[in-house]
Amino acid sequence: MKAAVIESVGKAVVAEVPDPTPGPREVVVEVAACGLCGTDLHILQGEFAPKLPIVPGHEFAGEVVGVGTQVTEVAVGDRVAVDPSLYCYECRYCRNGHNNLCERWAAIGVTTAGGAAQFAVAPVANCVKLPEHVRTQDAALVEPLSCAVRGYDVLRSRLGAHVLIYGSGTMGLMMLELAKRTGAASVDVVDLNPQRLETARGLGVSASAANPDELDRPQGWDLVIDATGNAAAIQDGLDRVAKAGTFLQFGVADYATRVSIDPYRIYNQEITITGSMAVLHSFERAAELFANGVLDPDVFISDRIPLERYPQALEQFAAGVGRKIVVVP
């Protein structure tokens, strides 16, 4: 089969690889679409994946075309979205309900072959069936949405909060849509990319700007969410949190990224700084929200690029052109 392969640091190719074979509790999925994510760029840069080469792609959906000998939950022909998370269920964190912090954490498309291919293998427990009205090629959005749902689980925001989001790429826009549906009094978005900011405006922001100084909230925001992973944005955002407010580090920063904090201000103003790591008990809920129309796929997916052009799709994504880019085998 054809698959994208990150062969070494900085090098991605499309190559022929062996067809996958399911284990007893696994299924083979014929991939309909696979989304690109910042994690893929980190893997290309030599981060996250424990070893190369690897077939990337942890945001994917498709049709079941093969099942293991002990699979009864799905059948050939079922359409599914796939949760890429792989946990040991034995370590302290798994036993405490923090599986996303598993000491042996692994993921399809990061530590094992992923969905940037014609076919992919997944545990049946990670597959969520799609209702008839959901287009399979759109359902690659379920995985990033499940990360956003996890982010809001961490925030535990109160009704009437004023929210500031840094970044209006896919994840920033998803956080925007969830903020609107969780009782925010206002949702403001900051981005340097005018095209992305225009999309945010179309989805209904309270205010938007390239610089938060242009927004009229001198007292700060109750919730500040970084969806960029950019050091300058993170540093600025930390200073915009209102008293008793919360800063959520949601964007994935490089390992070397560093910012400064003001410990006295954090103490004196009771500011919370927290993070959200991937997916935790949120994939099924995201699938239901997606099926109920929380996102418009035609707004979120800007490009559908053939798998054969995966290296070029990565370049486009790295350049910040478009919103969610999916590759289609």
Secondary structure, DSSP 4 states (H G I P E B T S, - for coil): -EEEEEEETTEEEEEE-PPP---TTEEEEEEEEEE--HHHHHHHTT-SSSSSSB----EEEEEEEEE-TT--S--TT-EEEE--EE--S-SHHHHTT-GGG-TT-EEBTTTB--SSBSEEEEEGGGEEEPPTTS-GGGGGGHHHHHHHHHHHHHH-PPTT-EEEEE--SHHHHHHHHHHHHTT-SEEEEE-S-HHHHHHHHHH--SEEESSGGGSS-TT-EEEEEE-S--HHHHHHHHTTEEEEEEEEE-S---TT------HHHHHHTT-EEEE--S-SS-HHHHHHHHHTTSS-HHHHEEEEEEGGGHHHHHHHHHTT-SSEEEEE-
